[in-house]
């Protein structure tokens, strides 16, 4: 069992938090990690790039020059690709849905391994709470200085739990929380700072972050999800 230091928004230590063993000792194959990250990147693409061919360009179809006698090449019309404003040859076109399916077991395994790597390198900090009365960038800047967080930091907050009824049974699900609004606004003016809810956390964000700052409820939420 590993213990993490818990601090408040002033950067002062207020206690310690236990981390489950399945997060500390997690491992994943490097190829599986790579496939997962590549899949996330692929799914973020819009596939909306579109160019016009010579049949789609609105231009005169008049022959640009006589067929013979000019000493130059023969051109059919100004919509050819070699002329300014002409069509594009082999340009990108909108594609059908290119979504890459991610196996849920692999997704959990990679997230566990990335968190375990950060735990081993002492790059995880537990934050007591993200609740602020109003947005204050200065307060968060002082927090980062006191905790010596100078590189890219990923903040993770907890989601709200809501009970719904599915087929006659009650089920607890995570829903979007608005309690972190002022905290997120305070982060916007600080470069290289990102915020994510525990329910939206993915391996790409974890891989990019140098340090992870997570609230205690969010850590419990991740522990249950990645168990």
HUGI-V883868 format. One record per helix or strand of 2 or more residues. SS is the DSSP state (h for helix, s for strand). FROM is the first residue (numbers start at 1). TO is the last residue. If there is no record, write none. Layout:
BEGIN
[[SS & FROM & TO] [SS & FROM & TO]]
END
This chain:
BEGIN
[[s & 2 & 7] [s & 13 & 19] [h & 21 & 24] [h & 30 & 43] [h & 104 & 120] [s & 124 & 127] [h & 137 & 146] [s & 153 & 157] [s & 160 & 166] [s & 169 & 175] [h & 181 & 187] [s & 193 & 197] [h & 198 & 200] [h & 203 & 208] [s & 211 & 215] [h & 216 & 225]]
END
